[in-house]
Amino acid sequence: MTDTAAVTLPEWARGVEELTLPVSREEMEGRRDAILARMAEEGIDVAVFTTTQSVIYLTGNQAGGTSAQNRLVLSASGEHRFVVRKIDSLWEGVWAGQNWVNNWHVYRDEHGSDEATADAVRAVHPGPVRRLGLELNRQSISYDSVRKIVSLAGAEDVVSSTALVEDLRVIKSDAEVALMRQAGKISCKASDALVDALRQGATDVEAAAAAQMVIMAEGGLHAPQEPYVFSGPAGETGHIPWMRTAPRPGEVTTWFLSGVTRQYASPIERTVLRLPDTNGVAALVDSVVQAVESLVDRLRPGMTSAEAYQIALDTHRQNGLEKYFPNHAGYSIGIHWPEFALFRLRAGDRRVIKSGMAFHLVPLLVVPGIGCICASRAIVVKDDGVELLNDYPLRVEAFER
């Protein structure tokens, strides 16, 4: 966390931990410097970052919330502008003094974010923009926005800026891992509350509400996603909205959730059975548990994404359940949940796993007529193996009412 002793915050923000940088100012400046070095190597005059997680990674804040569409404009000289709407501009008094991102470019809604971004590009780089970096391969910027910004800024060439920041984001620092461990404690508490509610006869939405109450009370910030909770065979859809139903005898309830600490997540996916076990659920859970435990035991730096995926696939194949494994075996986690764009463990992917990468291992099964069977692990890769980011039991005791 940053030392805010010398920072004058508005009175209402003083003493609120969530309104300080999640990591040290020195680490934040190191992120900027690493990007500037890459920009110099690639001949990029100005880079624009538009993806919410990347903007949070570089600025340390989420002024205006996840849908605010803030943008960070950075020139090769280090000049920058943080592009925000007028309605969110008073956050400058909270954040600008804590970080290197202290030059805010405020625009009114009638002006528009693309026009404001182009203005910021010209402000940080008054001369000809020979090469402009935009996040061309991410959903955070549209084709029309790219065309407008390039035209208004007078850029001669446009390239992707995505890798400049995502190559940094995919490797977690010690400070980030510490935040994810704390989020994991919240995830465990929220899962306990959810299971307790189910045992008392709660519907899926009531169980989700019980978990969300814990996440909100313990986390102090908006969770990046609300809990998914679903019971019975409708869970075969994988990501079903709440159906306002309780599990019937012999049915499973599956949940996906994560606590949040200073924007960082540590998710849990689990399945619990309401007895009796009339459909062989225990054997399905066993296969998922075996797959995730094999990944935890064998995952190492230097392994490819495809090799990690094969570990999970081989486990389900040995148990005769390969056809029910439709998923990747894991995906990157960190700021918000998930971080699909950074890294996934999947067939055919030759990218190499590195120390410091954090994953949610999810070798789940989707079985028609039964539902989605989960037992996940949030982990960070170390030089000699992996560290669990939460220790919630993989098997949740079945219940009857």
Solvent accessible surface area in square Angstrom, and as a share of the most:
residue,aa,sasa,rsa
1,M,124,0.55
2,T,19,0.11
3,D,116,0.60
4,T,35,0.20
5,A,97,0.75
6,A,102,0.79
7,V,32,0.18
8,T,114,0.66
9,L,14,0.07
10,P,36,0.23
11,E,140,0.63
12,W,157,0.55
13,A,0,0.00
14,R,138,0.50
15,G,87,0.84
16,V,57,0.33
17,E,89,0.40
18,E,46,0.20
19,L,23,0.11
20,T,21,0.12
21,L,0,0.00
22,P,11,0.07
23,V,0,0.00
24,S,42,0.27
25,R,89,0.33
26,E,141,0.63
27,E,43,0.19
28,M,0,0.00
29,E,52,0.23
30,G,38,0.36
31,R,14,0.05
32,R,57,0.21
33,D,70,0.36
34,A,37,0.28
35,I,0,0.00
36,L,36,0.18
37,A,55,0.42
38,R,67,0.24
39,M,0,0.00
40,A,78,0.60
41,E,135,0.60
42,E,64,0.29
43,G,45,0.44
44,I,2,0.01
45,D,25,0.13
46,V,0,0.00
47,A,0,0.00
48,V,0,0.00
49,F,0,0.00
50,T,9,0.05
51,T,20,0.12
52,T,43,0.25
53,Q,35,0.15
54,S,0,0.00
55,V,5,0.03
56,I,5,0.03
57,Y,12,0.05
58,L,1,0.00
59,T,1,0.01
60,G,4,0.04
61,N,4,0.02
62,Q,35,0.16
63,A,1,0.01
64,G,37,0.35
65,G,29,0.28
66,T,70,0.41
67,S,97,0.63
68,A,8,0.06
69,Q,127,0.56
70,N,16,0.08
71,R,16,0.06
72,L,0,0.00
73,V,0,0.00
74,L,1,0.00
75,S,1,0.01
76,A,51,0.40
77,S,93,0.60
78,G,23,0.22
79,E,88,0.39
80,H,17,0.07
81,R,43,0.16
82,F,0,0.00
83,V,1,0.01
84,V,1,0.00
85,R,79,0.29
86,K,108,0.46
87,I,132,0.67
88,D,15,0.08
89,S,13,0.09
90,L,158,0.79
91,W,77,0.27
92,E,62,0.28
93,G,43,0.41
94,V,0,0.00
95,W,16,0.05
96,A,14,0.11
97,G,43,0.41
98,Q,1,0.01
99,N,1,0.01
100,W,11,0.04
101,V,4,0.02
102,N,80,0.41
103,N,56,0.29
104,W,22,0.08
105,H,40,0.18
106,V,56,0.32
107,Y,18,0.07
108,R,142,0.52
109,D,87,0.45
110,E,137,0.62
111,H,75,0.34
112,G,21,0.20
113,S,24,0.15
114,D,19,0.10
115,E,49,0.22
116,A,0,0.00
117,T,0,0.00
118,A,0,0.00
119,D,42,0.22
120,A,0,0.00
121,V,0,0.00
122,R,105,0.38
123,A,46,0.35
124,V,6,0.03
125,H,45,0.20
126,P,124,0.78
127,G,38,0.37
128,P,83,0.52
129,V,3,0.02
130,R,147,0.54
131,R,86,0.32
132,L,0,0.00
133,G,0,0.00
134,L,0,0.00
135,E,0,0.00
136,L,74,0.37
137,N,88,0.45
138,R,61,0.22
139,Q,188,0.84
140,S,42,0.27
141,I,12,0.06
142,S,61,0.39
143,Y,158,0.60
144,D,99,0.51
145,S,14,0.09
146,V,21,0.12
147,R,149,0.54
148,K,87,0.37
149,I,0,0.00
150,V,33,0.19
151,S,83,0.53
152,L,78,0.39
153,A,9,0.07
154,G,48,0.46
155,A,15,0.11
156,E,123,0.55
157,D,58,0.30
158,V,46,0.27
159,V,40,0.23
160,S,43,0.28
161,S,0,0.00
162,T,4,0.02
163,A,47,0.36
164,L,3,0.01
165,V,0,0.00
166,E,14,0.06
167,D,74,0.38
168,L,48,0.24
169,R,8,0.03
170,V,15,0.09
171,I,60,0.31
172,K,13,0.06
173,S,35,0.22
174,D,120,0.62
175,A,34,0.26
176,E,3,0.02
177,V,5,0.03
178,A,49,0.38
179,L,15,0.07
180,M,0,0.00
181,R,97,0.35
182,Q,80,0.35
183,A,0,0.00
184,G,0,0.00
185,K,121,0.51
186,I,4,0.02
187,S,0,0.00
188,C,22,0.13
189,K,104,0.44
190,A,0,0.00
191,S,0,0.00
192,D,73,0.38
193,A,26,0.20
194,L,0,0.00
195,V,9,0.05
196,D,75,0.39
197,A,16,0.13
198,L,2,0.01
199,R,78,0.29
200,Q,140,0.62
201,G,30,0.29
202,A,13,0.10
203,T,31,0.18
204,D,0,0.00
205,V,35,0.20
206,E,94,0.42
207,A,0,0.00
208,A,3,0.02
209,A,53,0.41
210,A,29,0.23
211,A,0,0.00
212,Q,42,0.19
213,M,137,0.61
214,V,32,0.18
215,I,1,0.00
216,M,108,0.48
217,A,89,0.69
218,E,83,0.37
219,G,6,0.06
220,G,45,0.43
221,L,47,0.23
222,H,156,0.69
223,A,19,0.15
224,P,33,0.21
225,Q,47,0.21
226,E,88,0.39
227,P,2,0.02
228,Y,54,0.21
229,V,0,0.00
230,F,4,0.02
231,S,9,0.06
232,G,3,0.03
233,P,51,0.32
234,A,37,0.29
235,G,0,0.00
236,E,70,0.31
237,T,93,0.54
238,G,11,0.10
239,H,123,0.55
240,I,17,0.09
241,P,96,0.60
242,W,88,0.31
243,M,98,0.44
244,R,168,0.61
245,T,64,0.37
246,A,38,0.30
247,P,5,0.03
248,R,157,0.57
249,P,82,0.52
250,G,6,0.06
251,E,26,0.12
252,V,4,0.02
253,T,1,0.00
254,T,1,0.00
255,W,0,0.00
256,F,5,0.02
257,L,0,0.00
258,S,1,0.01
259,G,0,0.00
260,V,1,0.00
261,T,18,0.10
262,R,11,0.04
263,Q,19,0.09
264,Y,4,0.01
265,A,0,0.00
266,S,0,0.00
267,P,1,0.01
268,I,1,0.00
269,E,10,0.04
270,R,0,0.00
271,T,7,0.04
272,V,1,0.01
273,L,16,0.08
274,R,42,0.15
275,L,62,0.31
276,P,74,0.46
277,D,53,0.27
278,T,97,0.56
279,N,76,0.39
280,G,37,0.36
281,V,3,0.02
282,A,60,0.47
283,A,64,0.49
284,L,13,0.06
285,V,20,0.12
286,D,48,0.25
287,S,1,0.01
288,V,0,0.00
289,V,0,0.00
290,Q,78,0.34
291,A,0,0.00
292,V,0,0.00
293,E,78,0.35
294,S,30,0.19
295,L,0,0.00
296,V,31,0.18
297,D,96,0.50
298,R,135,0.49
299,L,0,0.00
300,R,93,0.34
301,P,44,0.28
302,G,52,0.50
303,M,37,0.17
304,T,16,0.09
305,S,0,0.00
306,A,13,0.10
307,E,79,0.35
308,A,0,0.00
309,Y,28,0.11
310,Q,70,0.31
311,I,6,0.03
312,A,0,0.00
313,L,21,0.10
314,D,47,0.24
315,T,14,0.08
316,H,0,0.00
317,R,113,0.41
318,Q,149,0.66
319,N,63,0.32
320,G,59,0.57
321,L,25,0.12
322,E,69,0.31
323,K,158,0.67
324,Y,49,0.19
325,F,13,0.05
326,P,97,0.61
327,N,40,0.21
328,H,23,0.10
329,A,0,0.00
330,G,0,0.00
331,Y,10,0.04
332,S,0,0.00
333,I,0,0.00
334,G,0,0.00
335,I,4,0.02
336,H,17,0.08
337,W,11,0.04
338,P,34,0.21
339,E,5,0.02
340,F,90,0.37
341,A,52,0.41
342,L,10,0.05
343,F,7,0.03
344,R,66,0.24
345,L,0,0.00
346,R,93,0.34
347,A,70,0.54
348,G,65,0.63
349,D,18,0.09
350,R,155,0.57
351,R,96,0.35
352,V,69,0.39
353,I,1,0.00
354,K,113,0.48
355,S,42,0.27
356,G,12,0.12
357,M,6,0.03
358,A,0,0.00
359,F,0,0.00
360,H,0,0.00
361,L,0,0.00
362,V,4,0.02
363,P,0,0.00
364,L,16,0.08
365,L,0,0.00
366,V,29,0.17
367,V,12,0.07
368,P,93,0.59
369,G,52,0.50
370,I,27,0.14
371,G,0,0.00
372,C,2,0.01
373,I,0,0.00
374,C,2,0.01
375,A,2,0.02
376,S,2,0.01
377,R,27,0.10
378,A,0,0.00
379,I,0,0.00
380,V,1,0.01
381,V,0,0.00
382,K,67,0.28
383,D,120,0.62
384,D,118,0.61
385,G,6,0.06
386,V,33,0.19
387,E,46,0.21
388,L,65,0.32
389,L,5,0.02
390,N,12,0.06
391,D,110,0.57
392,Y,16,0.06
393,P,78,0.49
394,L,19,0.09
395,R,123,0.45
396,V,26,0.15
397,E,135,0.60
398,A,31,0.24
399,F,12,0.05
400,E,129,0.58
401,R,156,0.57
